[in-house]
Amino acid sequence: MSSGTKLGKKLTEGEIQDMLRESPQEVLDKIEDRSSSYEEKVEMKEKIRGIIVSSLEGDFGREKLEEASTRDLLKLRSEIKEKKTDSKIERSSSKSTEKDKEEMEEEAEEDLQMLMGAGLADGQSKDKGSHIPGIESLKDQIKGRVSGGTEKEEETSDHKQMNSGQVLDLLDKYKELPEKEATVKTAHVMKGYLEYAKKVDRELTYSELADKLDDSREDEEKLGKYFNRISKSEYTGNVSIDPEEFIDTSVNVVKRI
């Protein structure tokens, strides 16, 4: 029995798979090191080529793969492996980003509660009909401070004094945040603020809020487009929005309302 045949029996598929975990050059070096003759080297290469071709022929076609050199096959396999690894990392990163997004929204909700006067006692229950905790209590507080003029006039005056200026200050602070955080927090705060300012009695989705905006006004139409893009991003995971422009548009809407 030839030495080549003996080597063929010793070189199991598991051993080849172990070799293939290394870089293309390292695999080629091992083939040289483990081969005591030209025949053994050819046999080992054929075994390795057969495994690689079988694993990749579904994507590239056996004929083209068989025309490639052993080095090229090893490089191709290595590149594909790296891409799959990168893809796994991206998916993992996406999950982490989603968690970060939730944290950003929680922080924005705290900002929203403070600027809307809803930073009530911890025991204060949330009003089920509104996106903003304690909103009905806030309305009662406003009505209770009527002094000179109608109840409606006082509520309107208080709304401008208590909310608009604070929202603008908050949006200005958001400009200093990283792009994604600035976008997420601006969207969350503006949604809550507009639901309150437009006296919406339930929490809206971003797309529903976009429909509520006045498209005859340029700033609201533009803001509505931003909300629609954010709505789509909740399904795709990707949103392309210039946070500075988004904040500037939000500022214009808040100033006018």
N, C-alpha and C positions, 0 to 999 in steps of 0.2 A: 504494500500500500504506500503510495507516494506521500511525501511530507505535506504536499498541498492538500490532499484529501484529509489527512489528519487535522490540518489547520481548519479546514472547512467544518469538520465535526465539532471542534472546540469553539469556534466563533459562533456563538448563539445569537439569536435576534436580540435578546436582552442585552448582550455585550455590545452589539452594534448600536442599540438605542442609547446606551450609556456613552459611547463614543460620540454620538451625534448631539449630545448635550453641550459639547465643547465647540470652540470656534472652528471654521473651515480649515484653517491652517493647522490647528492642533490635531484635527482628524487625519489630515494627510500625513502629518508627522508620525502619528501612531501607526498608520498603515505601513509606513517605511520601517518603523521600529519593530513591528510584529512580524514582518515578512522576512523569511530567511532565503527566499528566492523570488525570481520574477514571477513565477507561476502563482506563488502564494499571494503576492501583491495584487495580481490580476483578479484572483478569486475573491479576495477581500473587497476590492473595489466593486466587483460585480454584485456582491451581496449588498453592499451599501447603496449602490445605484438602484438596485431592485426595490429596496425599501423606500427610497426617496421618490422614485418614479411612481410607485403604487400609491403613495400618500398624496401626490400632487397632480396625478393625471386627470382628476376630475375638474381641475381648474385650468390646466394648461394643455392637456392632450398628451398622450403617451409618445407619439411620434416626435414631437418637438423636444420633449424632455430627453428622449434617448439620443438625440443629436447633440445634446449639450455635454460638455466635459464634466468630469467628476467634481472638479473645483467649482464650476459654475452651478452645478446642482446643489452642492453644499452651501454655497453663498445664497442661492435662491431660498433654500429651506430655512436658513438662518434669518434672512430678512423677513420671511413670512412669520416666523416664530416671534420676532421682535415686534412686528405689527400687531399680532394677536395679544402680546403682553401689554403693549401700549393701549390697546383697546380696552383691556380689562382694567387698567389703571384709570383710564378716562371714565369708565362706567362707575368705578369705585369713587372717583373724584366727583362725579355727577351726584352721587348719593350724598356725599359730604356737603356739596354745594347746596343741595336741597335742604339739608339740615341747617346750614348757615342762613338760607333764605327764610326759613321759619323763625330763626332767632332774630333776624333783621326785622321781620314783620312784628314779632312780639315787642321789640324795642320801639318800633314805630307806633304800635298800639299804646304803649305807655306814654309816648310823646303826645299822641292824640288825646288821650284822656286828660293829660295835664292842661293842654292848651284849650280844650273844650270845657274846662272846669269840672271834669268828671273824676278827678282824683279824690274820690270820696273815701270814707272809712272802708277798711278791708271787709267788713261784714255787709257792705252795700251789695244787694243783688243786682244782676244785670237785667235790663229791660228786654224781654224776648222780642219785642217788635222793632228794636233798633239795633244798629251796628255799634252804636256808641253807648257804653255802660253808663247808667244813671242819667240818660238823656231827658227823661220825663221830669226827674228831680231838678235838673238844670233849668228846664223851661219854667217850672214852678218858681224857682229862685228869681228868674228874670221878671216874671209877672209880679212877684211880690215886691219888687223894687220900683214899681211904678210911682213916679213922682213928677207931677206937672206934665200935662199932655195925655194922650190916650195910651191905653195898655199896649196897643200895636206899635205906637211910635217909640215907647220906652224899650220894647223888646228889640226893635230894629236897631235903636241906638246902642243898646247893650251888646247886641250881636257884633256890631262893627268894632266896638271898643274892646270887647273881651276876646274876640276870635281872630279877626282879620290881621291885626298887627302881630299877634303871636304866631299865626301861621306863617306870615312873611318872614319873621325872625327865624323860625324853625327851618323854612326852606333855604334861607340864606346859609344857615349852618350846614345843611345837607350838601351844599356845593363843595364843602371841604372834604367830604367822604369819598372813598373809592367809588368808581363808576357804578358797579353793580349795586352796592349798598345804597348809593344816592338814588338810583332808579327805583329800587324796591321800596325804600322808605317814603320817597316822594309819592309814589303811586298809592301806597297804603294810606298815608295821611290825607292826601287829596280826595281819595274816595270817601273816607269818613267825613271829611269836612264838607264836601259837596252834598253828601246824603243829608247832613244836618242843615246846611245853608238852603238847600232846595226843599227842605221839609219832607224828605222821603221817609215813610213810616216803616221801612224794612231794609235789611241789608241787600244791596245789589251786587251783581257780578260786575266785573269791569266792562263787559260788553253791554250789559243793561244800563250801566251808568253812561256809557258813550251815547246810547240812544236818548238819554234824558237831556243831554247837552244841546244847546241851541246852535245848530249848524249854520244859522244865518249870521252868526258872529264868528269872525275869523279865529279868535283865540280859543273859543270853545270847540269849534270844529277841529282845530289842530289838536287840542287836548283829547277830544274824542278819538281821534286816530291813534294817539299814543295808547289810550286805554284798550282799544281794539287789538293793537299789537301785543300789549301785555297779556291780554286774554288768550291770544293764540300761543304765546310763549308758555303758558301754563300746561299746554299739551305737548309742545315740541321741546320745551326745555331751553330754547334759544330765543333771545330777544336782542334786536339791534336798535338801540335807542341812545341818542346823545343825551346824557343826563343833564348837561348844562342847558340845552335847548328845552328839554322837558321841564326843568325847574323854572326857566324864564317864562315859558308859556303858562305854567301853573301860577306864577306870581301875577301875570297880567290878568288871569281870570279872577284870582282872589281880590285884587285891587278893584276890579269892576263890579263884583257881586255886592 
